[in-house]
Amino acid sequence: MLNWQGIVVPKKTPDAIVQKLNSALLTTLKSPEMISSLATQGLDAAGGTPEQFGALIKSEIDKYGKVAKQAKLRIE
């Protein structure tokens, strides 16, 4: 099981803003302070593009949607 975190913005956010946020996030994730802080928690930073993150979210929805359907889980 993969544990991940990310930042999402409203769908109609201008691409320039999305790219600026992504660039700032990648810079932060690569900083020695962040790498050290995450390591103390047993975590690794992995950055990527907004498109890669969107694909990850979609794949997780597909994967766990199938699990929920097979287990006949229902929202109450």
N, C-alpha and C positions, 0 to 999 in steps of 0.2 A: 504494500500500500504506500502510495506516494503522498507526502504531506507538502502542500504548497501554499504560498500566499502571494497576493498580487494586488495591484491597484487598478480599479476600473473607473471609468468616467462615463457620463451620459453618451448615448449613441451618436448624437449630433455634435459632439465636441469637435471643433475644427482640427484637422490633421496637424497643423503647425503646433497647436497646443499639446496634442497627444505626443508628438515627437519630442517636444521640449521636456515634457514630464518624463518620458522614457529615458532621454539622455541624462537628465538629472538623477534619476533613479539608478541607472547603470553606473554613473560616476560614484554615487554613494556606496553602492554594493561593492565596488572595487577598492574602496578606501581601506587602508590598513586597520583603522579603528573599527569599521563595520565588520571586516573579516574576523578580527579578534573577538569582538563582541558576540558574533554569531557562533564562533568556534566554542566559546565557553558554554554555550547552550546545546552543543552537539549538532549545530546546523551549518550548512554550506549555502553560500549565496549563488544563485544561478540567474543570470539576466537573459534577456532575449528581446525579440521584437514584439510589438503589439499583436502582430499577426500570429506569431508563435503562441503567445499567451491565449489568444482567442481560440486557436486550434486545440490547446490543452483543455480549456474549459469545455469546449464542445465534446471532446473525447471523453472527459470525465462524466458529463451528463449522459452521453450514450452508454458508457460502461455501467454506471450505477443505475441508470434507468432500466437496463436489462436485468440487473440483479434484483431490483425492486419488483419488477414484473414477474420474474421467476419465483420469487418468494411470496408473491401475491400480497405485497404490502399496500396498504391504503392510507391515504391522508385522512386524519380524523379531525 
